[in-house]
Amino acid sequence: MPDRYTRFGEFFMQGLADLLAPGTCVNVPHVGTCRIRNVIEPRIHHSNWSMQLDISFPDSYSQMTIGLYTFGSCLLKDTEAIELPDPTYIDENDTHFPAEHQEAWGRLLVGVESELTKLGYRVGSEDACDFYLIEDYMPSEGVAALVLRPEAFTREVVASCQNLVQSEPNWNLWVRFGFEFTDKLSKGHQESVLIRSDRIVHDYNAKRLEQEYGQRIPFVAGASDA
């Protein structure tokens, strides 16, 4: 059975398809009054819904193609009271990501936050925090996190997270820490560390990080000499 994120995605996309029906006028800045020429009905792919529409230029055969896609939600308690009809489709993610997978992912997420808190770190989105955890399942094959403070990313953090990943042997889960330091030196989370049950992948420029941060990142310190 598709989850409520997927179910609501279908109905929101259907509502947009009805609103943006062929013939609908769209006032486009610097172009003029355009019309929607064609709408491709919403379709599902890996639990997400998408739709596509073509908008023609005024008095012209030229057109632009626009795509809409669901990629997240904020479903709170109030949405649980909305009654939904039975689904008329099969979500392929129900096969690839059964309920047991989401349960294991949830345990891993809770475990990571618990371990970080136990080690004395603050978890949240504020600048004063050390780590930020992405809590949306969507679904995901692992837990994504951001390191906000260089000094917080230690070998102890990595070892603890690898133990947690190894505690879910039935699923090939991982934990990825992206470097999103809040100081001006940060290059963003394009650099990261991926933690799997059998290996740790160092996806960062160790030499640059040590040049810019010195010994401030305990896990990275000395890595360029290895």
Secondary structure, DSSP 8 states (H G I E B T S, - for coil): ---HHHHHHHHHHHHHHHHT-TT-EEEETTTEEEEEEEEEEEEEETTEEEEEEEEE-TTSS-EEEEEEE-------GGGGGS-----SS--THHHHS-HHHHHHHHHHHHHHHHHHHHTT--BSSSTT-SEEE----SS-SEEEEEE-SGGG--HHHHHHHHHHHHT-TTS--EEEEEE--SSTT---TTSEEEE-SS-EEEES-HHHHHHHHTTSSTTTTTGGG-
